Amino acid sequence: MARAIINVPPTARRGEVIEIRTLIGHPMETGYRPGNDGKTLPRDIIRRFTCRYNGEVVFSAEFFPAIAANPNIAFHTVATESGNLSFTWEGDNGFQQTETVNINVSG
């Protein structure tokens, strides 16, 4: 399992725009680079990222071989109600990781 760092405010006021930041440790091999033996290293990238807020998709992105290793993603959403934010990374070779963070919305 890759190491994921997620930064979400633990509390927010209803209607407040919140910033969400994620970073996941992944080598992101493009499939174009030669290895020590001269053969091309196989592609191994994260292809898709999705964030769900209480089950509803609020942000998603597709990635391609030009993405950097350990991708850092930042986006904004509106705090509507208390619940959880679920983050899913999907990639080559069957890679999939999901992390969940709770948020408490008041007012």
N, C-alpha and C positions, 0 to 999 in steps of 0.2 A: 504494500500500500504506500502510495506517495504521501509526502508530508504536505498538508494544506494549512494555510494561514488565512483566517477569515476575520475581517474587521467590520463589525456591525454594531451600531450603538445599542446597548442593552435596553434603553428606554427612549421613547419619543412621544411627542404630542400628536394627537390625531390631525392629519392634514400636513404635517411637517415633511419636508423633503429631506430624506436621509441619504448619506453617501455609504456605499457598500464597496469594500475592497477585498479581493481574494488573490492569493498567490498559491500555486501548487508546484511542488518540486517534480520536474519531469525533464529528462534529457533532450527530448524533441529532436530526434535524428531525422534529417530531411529525406534520406534515401538517395541523395546525390553525391555524398562525400565518400571518397575511397578510404578503406581501412588500411592497416599496416601491411596487409598482404596484397594491396592493390585492387581488391574486389570492392564493389560498391556496398556500403553498409545498408542493411534493410531499413526501410522507412519505419519510424515509430514516433508518431505525433499524437497529440490530443486534437481530435477533430471537431468536437462540439462541447460547448459549455451552456448550461441552463440553470437559471435561478427561478425557483417557485416560491411565492409568498402565499402561505396557507393553500397550497395546491395549484394556484394560478401562476402561469408563466409571466414574469415581469421583465425578464431579460434573457436573451440567448444569443450565442455567437457561434459561427463556424470558423475553424482555423485551417490553414493550409501550410505547406512545408516552410514558408518564409517566417513563421511565428518563432519567436525567441524561446530558448529553454526557460523553464520556470516561469510560465506566463503570469503576468500581473494584470488583473482585470479590475477596473473601477467603473462604477455606474451609479445612478441615482434612482430612487423610487419614492413614492409617497407612503408614509406610515398610515395605514387605514384602520388596523385593528391588531390586538395582541395575537400572537401565534408564532409560527416558525417560518424561517427561510431555509429552503433546501437547495443545496448547490450540487450539481452533478457534472462531472467531467467524463467524457467518453473519448476513446481513442483507438488506435490500431492495436492489433494483437489481443483484442478482447478487453482492453483496459477500460474499467469503469470504476469511478469512486464517487460516493455521495456523502456529504457532510450536512448537518442540520444545526441551526443556531436559533435560539428563541429571542423574541423581542416583545417588550411590554409597552403597549400604547395606552396613553391616558388622555382624558379630556375629550 
